[in-house]
Amino acid sequence: MATTVIRVNMSGGATARDAQEPRTGKDNTLQWEAAPQQQVHALLSMAEEQLPAEMTKILGFSNTHVCMKEAALLDYYVCGLWWAKETNFTAEQTSFSMAVMQRLLDNIKEKQMPLVENLMGFAEALGAAVQWRTSEECRTPLLEEEEAKALITYIRNSLFQKYRLYELLFTTSREELLTGAERTIEVFGCHGAIAPLEEGLPTHLHSQLLLEPEAGADPVRSSVH
């Protein structure tokens, strides 16, 4: 019997450089500070399998394969950007959507904001995006009504319905308690292992058990004789 020691590393990552704080544009709409619009436009032109690697660089993550927190956040942002692409959002609309997603996460992580307050913050940010812009460059809202409804549905499904999970992800101390923990597992070697039941039967009995009993015959007596 062999003994294997496994080290469990669940230390909280995502601390090197979480996405930078979203900034407010000229029309009081949020813009994603982690990537300028030109970079967002480039992300929208990438294939689905290319996004994780590029997003990992933008977010400054380094342990997405072993850190649960970084893996969850990477999936959150990649899925959000891919959704914006499939919804045919422009680079500016996508930047706003990503900034909103980040702001909501920051409210959970840094302010431990309850769900209702975060919903109110989301409504405020969305309200600025659907208002008519009065700048000379553009006189249309950033999001049309149907686009705003689509964003509401996506945020509800991706974040608000899983709010408790994200609260645990950012606020629980379980990861710190498990950092460097060791678990000892006993593994059976090849010698001395218990043989399967069928290998413990004589060959002639094993063959008889596989045969179907004759019609009208007693199954118990057929196996004995």
N, C-alpha and C positions, 0 to 999 in steps of 0.2 A: 504494500500500500504506500503510495507516494503522497507527499504533502506539498501543495502548491500555495505560495503566498502571493496574493494579488493586491497591488496598491490602487486604491480608488482615488482619482483626482477629480474632484468636483468643485474646485475653487472657482470663485466668481471671476469671470473674465469681463470683457467688454468695458474695461476701465482705461485702456491705453488712450483711446480717443473715441468716445461715443460721438454720434453725429453732432456737429456744432449747432448751437442754438438757432432756431429759425429766425430770420429777420423779417421785418415788415416793409413791404414795398411802398411805392409812391401813393398807391391807392388804398393803403391800409390793409393790403392782402399779404398773407404770409408767403415767403419764398424760402426754399430749402437752401440753407447756408452751406451744407456739406458739399454741394455740387452746383456750379453755375449753370445757367440754362443751356449753354453750348454743350456742356458735358451731359446734361439730362437729355438733350436731343440725340447725342451719340448713344446713350444708353437705350433710348427708344428704338434705335435702328439695329441693335444687337439681337442675336438669336437667343432663345431661352437658356440654352446651356452655357452661354457666355456670361450671363448676368451675375451668377454667384461670385465668380472670381473677381470681376470688376467692382462689384458692390463691396466685397471684402476689403479691397484697397481703399475705397472711399470712406468706409466706416472705421478703418484702422484696426481691423480685427486680425488676430494671428492664431487663434486656437479654436476655430470653428468646428474642427473634427473631434475635439475632446471636451470642449467647454459647452455645457448645456445652454448657458445664457447667451453666449455669442451665436450659437447655432439657431436659437429661437429668434433672436433679433435679426439675423441675416435673412432667415426665412420670411420674417415679417416685412422687411423692406423690399426684398426681391419680389415677393408676391404682390405687394402694393404697386410697384413699378410696372410689373407685367400686366396687372389689371388695368392700369391707366393706358398702357399701350393697346390692349385689346378693346378698350372703350374709345379709342381714337382721340385721346386727350392730346392737346398740344404740349410743347415743352413747358410753357408757362403754367398751364393747368396741372401738368404732372408735378412740377416743382411745388405748386401750392398744395397738392394732395399729399406729397411726401412730407412737406413741412407740417401739415396738420397732423399726420400720423405721428411724427416725431414729437410734436408739442403735447399730444395726448399721453404718449409714453413718458415724457419728462414730468408731466404732472403726477403720474403714478410714482415714478422713481424718486423725484426730488421733493415733492410736496405731499406725498401720500394722500393725494386728493381722492375723495370718495367719488363714486360713479356719477351721482347727480350733479355735482359741481363740475366734473369733467364734461358731462353732456352739455351743460350751460356754456362752458368755454368753447366747445365744438360749435354750438349754435351761433355764438358770437363771431367766430372766425368765418363760418360759412356765410353769415349775413353780409359781411364785408365783400365776399366774393360774388354775391348775386346782385349787389347794388349796381346801378348804372354808373360807369366811370365818366368823369367829366374832363379828363385830360384831353388835350388837343390831338394826341396821337391815336386815341381809341375812345369811342363813346359807347361801347357795349360792355355788358358785365363780363367778368372773368368766366363765370359759369352760368349757362342757361338753366332753366328750371329742371329740365330732364337730366342734365348733367349733374346738377346738385343732388337730385333725388338718387341718382346712381351712386354718387359718392357716399351719401348717407347710408344707403343699403350696404355698401361694401364695408364702411367703418363699423357699422352695427354688427355685421357678421364676423369680421376679422378681429375686432377688439372688444367692443362692449359686451358681446355675448360670452367672451372669455376673460372678462375683467378680473375675476378672482384669481385666475391662473397667472396673469401678468402681475397682480399684486404680490403673489407668492414668489414669483420670479425675482422681483426687485427688493422685496422687504424681508423675506425669510432669511434666517441665519443658518439654516440647515447646511448650506454649502460650506460655510466656514467650519462648522462642526465636523464635517466629513473630510476636510482637507487632510490628505496624507493618511487616511485611515487604512488599516490593514485587515484583510479578511483571509482566514486560513481555510482552505478547501481540501478535503481528503479525496484522493483520486485512486480508484482501483487500478492496479497494474494488470498486465495480460495473464500472469500466472495466478492461479487460485480463484479466478473469477467463477461465479456460479454459472453452470451450463444451462442453456434453455431447457425447458421441461421436455420437449420432444427428443432432445439428445439424451435424456436420462431414461428413455424407454427402450426395451428390446426391440429389434427391428421388426420381428414378426407381429408384435402387438401394435406397433405404430402403423404397419401396413393394414392390419385388420380394422383399426379405428378409422382409416381413411376410406375404406370400402363402404358403400351404402348397403344397408341390410336388405336381404331379399324380401320380396313382397309377402306379407302375411307372417313373416318371422318376427320373433321377439328380439329387439335390438340388443338387450342385455345378454340373452343366451347366445346370440350369434357372435358376440365379441368374446364370450368365454370359450365356446367350442372352436 
